[in-house]
Amino acid sequence: MTPIASTRTCFMLSYLCFGLVAFAMWLQHVERLAPCPLCILQRYAFVGAGLFFLLSGLFGGALARSGLWLSALMSALGAAVAARHVYVLYNPSVSCGLDPVEDFVNSLPPAQWLPQLFFADGACGAKLPPILGLDIPEWSLLWLALLALVAVLLSLRRR
């Protein structure tokens, strides 16, 4: 019986997700770019997708397929949040700063346990310097959409 997706592929996708979160941490703590509530929700999506990719790599059969579908779901939800973030960036009249979203994100248990990773204190509409021509939320949208697509394609593979 061959696996749905190779263990190596799932682990590499998991490492990619965690690496992108590590890059976000570097931007926050070294470059001093404060994360906004939408940024934090995107971090949750990357961490969730990474954990489900990791579980898919560890287990086979139906568990691996379920993990891939859950990775796709987490990535798609994160992509929706990133799309909203891009919309906020290009429409300055829209805001997500001091509102119920920030209160909700900061009241979640991970924000209390790991505030250096999951606590939001930035403005969503803040214009940051682009990285290779794209804003950070655009990069996030690109990566999350790609991860969702790859997870769906891997989960649809036949044995």
C-alpha positions as CSV (number, residue, x, y, z in Angstrom):
1,M,0.0,0.0,0.0
2,T,1.5,3.3,-1.0
3,P,0.8,6.4,1.0
4,I,-1.5,9.2,-0.1
5,A,1.2,11.7,0.2
6,S,4.8,10.9,1.0
7,T,6.0,11.5,4.5
8,R,8.7,13.7,3.2
9,T,6.3,15.9,1.3
10,C,4.1,16.4,4.3
11,F,7.0,17.2,6.6
12,M,8.4,19.7,4.1
13,L,5.0,21.5,3.9
14,S,4.9,21.5,7.7
15,Y,8.4,23.0,7.8
16,L,7.4,25.6,5.3
17,C,4.4,26.6,7.4
18,F,6.5,26.9,10.6
19,G,9.3,28.7,8.7
20,L,6.8,31.3,7.5
21,V,5.7,31.8,11.1
22,A,9.4,32.1,12.1
23,F,9.8,34.8,9.5
24,A,6.8,36.6,10.9
25,M,8.4,36.4,14.3
26,W,11.6,37.8,12.9
27,L,9.7,40.7,11.3
28,Q,8.0,41.4,14.6
29,H,10.9,41.1,17.0
30,V,13.9,42.1,14.9
31,E,12.4,44.5,12.4
32,R,9.9,45.8,15.0
33,L,6.8,45.5,12.8
34,A,3.8,45.1,15.2
35,P,1.3,42.5,14.1
36,C,-2.3,43.4,13.7
37,P,-5.3,41.2,14.5
38,L,-5.5,40.0,10.9
39,C,-1.8,39.1,10.9
40,I,-2.3,37.0,14.1
41,L,-5.3,35.2,12.5
42,Q,-3.0,34.4,9.5
43,R,-0.4,33.0,12.0
44,Y,-3.0,30.7,13.5
45,A,-3.8,29.5,9.9
46,F,-0.1,28.8,9.2
47,V,0.4,27.0,12.6
48,G,-2.8,25.0,12.1
49,A,-1.9,24.0,8.6
50,G,1.6,23.1,9.7
51,L,0.3,20.9,12.5
52,F,-2.1,19.1,10.2
53,F,0.6,18.5,7.6
54,L,2.8,17.2,10.3
55,L,0.1,14.8,11.4
56,S,-0.5,13.7,7.8
57,G,3.2,12.9,7.5
58,L,3.1,10.8,10.7
59,F,0.0,8.8,10.0
60,G,-1.2,7.0,6.9
61,G,-4.5,6.1,5.3
62,A,-7.7,7.9,6.4
63,L,-5.9,9.9,9.0
64,A,-3.4,11.3,6.5
65,R,-6.2,12.2,4.1
66,S,-8.1,13.9,6.9
67,G,-5.0,15.8,8.0
68,L,-4.5,17.0,4.4
69,W,-8.2,18.2,4.2
70,L,-7.8,20.0,7.5
71,S,-4.6,21.6,6.3
72,A,-6.5,22.7,3.2
73,L,-9.3,24.1,5.3
74,M,-6.9,26.0,7.6
75,S,-5.0,27.4,4.6
76,A,-8.2,28.4,2.9
77,L,-9.5,30.2,6.0
78,G,-6.2,31.9,6.4
79,A,-6.2,32.9,2.7
80,A,-9.7,34.5,3.3
81,V,-8.3,36.5,6.2
82,A,-5.3,37.5,4.1
83,A,-7.6,38.6,1.3
84,R,-9.5,40.8,3.7
85,H,-6.2,42.2,4.9
86,V,-5.1,43.1,1.4
87,Y,-8.5,44.7,0.9
88,V,-8.0,46.8,4.0
89,L,-4.5,47.9,2.8
90,Y,-5.9,49.1,-0.5
91,N,-8.9,50.8,1.0
92,P,-7.7,53.1,3.8
93,S,-11.2,54.0,4.8
94,V,-11.8,50.4,6.0
95,S,-10.2,49.6,9.3
96,C,-9.7,46.6,11.6
97,G,-7.7,48.3,14.3
98,L,-9.3,49.0,17.7
99,D,-12.4,46.9,17.3
100,P,-13.9,43.6,18.5
101,V,-11.6,41.6,16.2
102,E,-8.6,42.8,18.2
103,D,-10.3,42.1,21.5
104,F,-11.3,38.7,20.3
105,V,-7.8,37.8,19.0
106,N,-6.1,39.0,22.2
107,S,-8.5,37.2,24.5
108,L,-7.8,33.7,22.9
109,P,-5.9,31.4,25.2
110,P,-2.8,31.2,22.9
111,A,-2.5,35.0,23.1
112,Q,-2.2,34.6,26.9
113,W,0.2,31.6,26.8
114,L,2.4,33.0,24.0
115,P,1.9,36.7,23.7
116,Q,5.2,37.1,21.8
117,L,3.6,35.0,19.0
118,F,-0.2,35.6,19.2
119,F,-0.8,39.1,20.7
120,A,-2.0,41.8,18.3
121,D,-1.0,45.4,18.8
122,G,-0.5,46.8,15.3
123,A,-2.8,48.5,12.8
124,C,-4.1,46.5,9.9
125,G,-3.9,49.4,7.5
126,A,-0.3,50.3,8.3
127,K,1.7,50.5,5.1
128,L,4.9,48.5,5.6
129,P,7.8,48.3,3.2
130,P,7.2,45.7,0.5
131,I,9.3,42.5,0.3
132,L,10.3,41.7,-3.3
133,G,7.5,44.0,-4.6
134,L,4.6,42.6,-2.5
135,D,3.2,43.7,0.8
136,I,3.3,41.2,3.7
137,P,-0.4,40.3,3.5
138,E,-0.1,39.7,-0.2
139,W,2.7,37.2,0.4
140,S,0.6,35.6,3.1
141,L,-2.3,35.3,0.7
142,L,-0.1,33.8,-2.0
143,W,1.4,31.2,0.4
144,L,-1.9,30.3,2.0
145,A,-3.6,29.8,-1.3
146,L,-0.7,27.7,-2.6
147,L,-0.8,25.6,0.6
148,A,-4.5,25.0,0.3
149,L,-4.2,24.0,-3.4
150,V,-1.3,21.6,-2.7
151,A,-3.2,20.1,0.3
152,V,-6.3,19.5,-1.9
153,L,-4.3,18.0,-4.7
154,L,-2.4,15.7,-2.3
155,S,-5.6,14.6,-0.6
156,L,-7.2,13.7,-4.0
157,R,-4.3,11.4,-5.1
158,R,-5.2,7.8,-5.4
159,R,-3.4,5.1,-3.6
